[in-house]
Amino acid sequence: MMGISFLSPWRLLLLLVVVALGITYAVFQKRRSKYAVRFTNLALLESVAPNRPGWRRHIAAAVQLFALAALVLAFAQPVHDVKVPRERATVMLALDVSLSMEATDVKPSRIEAAKAAATAFLDDVPKQFNVGLVTFAGSSKIRVAPTTDRQQVANAIQNAPLADGTAIGDAINSSLDALGDVPPAPDGAAVPAAIVLLSDGTTTMGTANATATKRASDEGVPVSTIAFGTATGTVTLPNGQSVSVPVDAPALKTIAQETGGNSYEATTQNQLTDVYSKIGSSIGFDEAQSSLTQWFIAASFLTLAIASGLALAWSNRLP
């Protein structure tokens, strides 16, 4: 357990009230002692002021002050840092949203088939695994950092807009960057991870495939690829011109082979269980704040109960 901190530290100023009460109590006790010394008729003093619990009443007062201090600490919302176990196994989805993915040679279109495959994959991955999303066209972007919130990833997949260009190498690098943010294991072991790249396969800008592939291989992250499209795919430009956009399956297959991943066609998405079944499991830790308020309230209640019990036992009245 780390040190205690407070979410509302300014409320600790109320401890000055507790200190003031303690000082006031001490002053009154001192005045009472002086008055008793000046009272020379001891027989009359005993009849007017019968035996009191003496030093024991100070214990009850001290316990009450302790209870008030505990209440102030609880009011300041004490917390402490704790380590929360977290499954580190992670799959990054890299989704191609380039304009060539509009081709309809894969029904209803390459992009819709890719989104359907990615969404179906979310349902199959073990729930404790983290899944993140990178989308890429002319550049890449981490849309969702690794999380167990499947709905967040699914929403991002469905809302991913199309853009010009294809940067597969950048997408691999962004996926590796996202994996680097997953908390390490206690022994510092690498994150058990994989990348699933859904694309029609032709890099037109950004980092070269070979450069990103080497990085993935060096970091021990397999990249499995799914090719969407055929050799006869076309898209229609705004001016009405039809442009050929054949799938580059060999490029995607090379990425998978050089990183230790698997390559698939769009019709074989059910085989993607291989991607996560070989990842394994590893538990890391996140730091989170845990409230201590209830413990300080409990301490205050307990000490007030003790003070009341002592007062009843020693003077037959509540403090």
Secondary structure, DSSP 8 states (H G I E B T S, - for coil): ---EEESSGGGGGGHHHHHHHHHHHHHHHHHHHHHHHH---HHHHHHHS----THHHHHHHHHHHHHHHHHHHHHT-EEEEEEEEEE--EEEEEEE-BGGGG--SSSS-HHHHHHHHHHHHHHHS-TTSEEEEEEESSSEEEEEEEES-HHHHHHHHHT---BS---HHHHHHHHHHHHHTS---TT-----EEEEEEE-----SSS-HHHHHHHHHHTT--EEEEE---TT-EEE-TTS-EEE----HHHHHHHHHHHT--EEEGGGGGGGHHHHHTT---EEEEEEEEE-HHHHHHHHHHHHHHHHHHHHHHHSS--
